[in-house]
Amino acid sequence: VRFVSSTWVFGKLMCHVSRFVQYCSVHVSVLTLAAIALDRHQVIVHPLKPRMSMVKGGICIVIIWVMASCFSLPHAIYQTLTRFYIG
């Protein structure tokens, strides 16, 4: 919509929310891939140890989302909506 009408029509709140969602999805993806890599490393290095339990998996997911939200909040807070008057 922004590229068709050359303006942001969703207001100030959506400006902050959209930036938060964009950065949060990137952070969640990267942290999830890092957690998968750490799990694979543990399985290869210690093949006889028991696997991760469902509770530990749930805790890892919560930690990933909390970290991603904390990393993304500065982008959402300091995002500004500036109006330019042309002509």
Secondary structure, 3 states (H helix, E strand, C coil): CHHHHCCCCCHHHHHHHHHHHHHHHHHHHHHHHHHHHHHHHHHHHCCCCCCCCHHHHHHHHHHHHHHHHHHHHHHHHCCCCCCCCCC
